[in-house]
Amino acid sequence: MPYIEVFLPNDLLEVALSRDLPLSEMLQVTVRAVVEREKSREGLEEYIRELEAEIGSPTEEQNARAAAIVRNIQMHQLQQAG
């Protein structure tokens, strides 16, 4: 496995070392998660382009309705968390 250097702020490194955290494993898991998220985002963007080519771009009214739905979901999540 290749070796790389990773820089952490001193305070974060001290806490990680004092807790005996498996930093290499944590970095691998995190990088894999970010790569998967990026792949998903790219796939979603491609799907949206295909939809727009097929049925056209959403209207301002549709965008406003979608934004309102997102706000409602976010408010619900905040209420559930808090």
C-alpha positions as a Markdown table, in Angstrom:
| # | Residue | x | y | z |
|---|---|---|---|---|
| 1 | Met | 0.0 | 0.0 | 0.0 |
| 2 | Pro | 1.4 | 3.4 | -0.9 |
| 3 | Tyr | 2.5 | 5.8 | 1.8 |
| 4 | Ile | 1.3 | 9.4 | 1.9 |
| 5 | Glu | 1.8 | 12.2 | 4.4 |
| 6 | Val | -1.3 | 13.8 | 6.0 |
| 7 | Phe | -1.2 | 17.0 | 8.0 |
| 8 | Leu | -3.4 | 17.5 | 11.0 |
| 9 | Pro | -3.6 | 20.5 | 13.3 |
| 10 | Asn | -1.7 | 19.8 | 16.5 |
| 11 | Asp | -4.7 | 19.9 | 18.7 |
| 12 | Leu | -6.6 | 17.3 | 16.5 |
| 13 | Leu | -3.6 | 15.0 | 16.3 |
| 14 | Glu | -3.1 | 15.2 | 20.1 |
| 15 | Val | -6.7 | 14.2 | 20.7 |
| 16 | Ala | -6.6 | 11.4 | 18.1 |
| 17 | Leu | -3.4 | 10.0 | 19.6 |
| 18 | Ser | -4.6 | 10.3 | 23.2 |
| 19 | Arg | -7.7 | 8.3 | 22.2 |
| 20 | Asp | -5.6 | 5.7 | 20.3 |
| 21 | Leu | -7.8 | 6.3 | 17.2 |
| 22 | Pro | -7.0 | 4.2 | 14.0 |
| 23 | Leu | -6.2 | 7.2 | 11.9 |
| 24 | Ser | -5.1 | 5.3 | 8.8 |
| 25 | Glu | -8.4 | 3.3 | 8.8 |
| 26 | Met | -10.4 | 6.4 | 9.5 |
| 27 | Leu | -8.9 | 8.2 | 6.6 |
| 28 | Gln | -9.5 | 5.3 | 4.2 |
| 29 | Val | -13.2 | 5.1 | 5.3 |
| 30 | Thr | -13.6 | 8.8 | 4.9 |
| 31 | Val | -12.0 | 9.0 | 1.5 |
| 32 | Arg | -14.1 | 6.1 | 0.2 |
| 33 | Ala | -17.2 | 7.8 | 1.5 |
| 34 | Val | -16.3 | 11.1 | -0.2 |
| 35 | Val | -15.5 | 9.3 | -3.5 |
| 36 | Glu | -18.9 | 7.5 | -3.4 |
| 37 | Arg | -20.7 | 10.7 | -2.6 |
| 38 | Glu | -19.0 | 12.4 | -5.6 |
| 39 | Lys | -19.9 | 9.5 | -7.9 |
| 40 | Ser | -23.5 | 9.7 | -6.7 |
| 41 | Arg | -23.5 | 13.5 | -7.3 |
| 42 | Glu | -22.0 | 13.1 | -10.8 |
| 43 | Gly | -24.6 | 10.4 | -11.6 |
| 44 | Leu | -27.4 | 12.7 | -10.4 |
| 45 | Glu | -26.1 | 15.6 | -12.5 |
| 46 | Glu | -26.0 | 13.3 | -15.5 |
| 47 | Tyr | -29.6 | 12.1 | -14.8 |
| 48 | Ile | -30.8 | 15.8 | -14.5 |
| 49 | Arg | -29.1 | 16.7 | -17.8 |
| 50 | Glu | -30.9 | 13.7 | -19.5 |
| 51 | Leu | -34.2 | 14.7 | -18.0 |
| 52 | Glu | -33.8 | 18.3 | -19.1 |
| 53 | Ala | -32.9 | 17.1 | -22.6 |
| 54 | Glu | -36.0 | 14.9 | -22.7 |
| 55 | Ile | -38.6 | 17.2 | -21.0 |
| 56 | Gly | -37.0 | 20.6 | -20.7 |
| 57 | Ser | -35.8 | 22.7 | -17.8 |
| 58 | Pro | -38.1 | 23.3 | -14.8 |
| 59 | Thr | -40.1 | 26.5 | -14.7 |
| 60 | Glu | -39.5 | 29.2 | -12.1 |
| 61 | Glu | -42.7 | 28.1 | -10.4 |
| 62 | Gln | -41.5 | 24.5 | -10.3 |
| 63 | Asn | -38.2 | 25.6 | -8.9 |
| 64 | Ala | -39.9 | 27.6 | -6.2 |
| 65 | Arg | -42.1 | 24.7 | -5.3 |
| 66 | Ala | -39.1 | 22.4 | -5.1 |
| 67 | Ala | -37.3 | 24.9 | -2.9 |
| 68 | Ala | -40.3 | 25.1 | -0.6 |
| 69 | Ile | -40.4 | 21.3 | -0.2 |
| 70 | Val | -36.7 | 21.2 | 0.6 |
| 71 | Arg | -37.1 | 23.9 | 3.2 |
| 72 | Asn | -40.0 | 22.0 | 4.8 |
| 73 | Ile | -37.9 | 18.8 | 4.9 |
| 74 | Gln | -35.0 | 20.7 | 6.5 |
| 75 | Met | -37.3 | 22.3 | 9.1 |
| 76 | His | -38.7 | 18.9 | 9.9 |
| 77 | Gln | -35.3 | 17.4 | 10.3 |
| 78 | Leu | -34.2 | 20.2 | 12.6 |
| 79 | Gln | -37.4 | 19.7 | 14.7 |
| 80 | Gln | -36.7 | 15.9 | 14.9 |
| 81 | Ala | -33.1 | 16.5 | 16.0 |
| 82 | Gly | -33.8 | 19.1 | 18.5 |
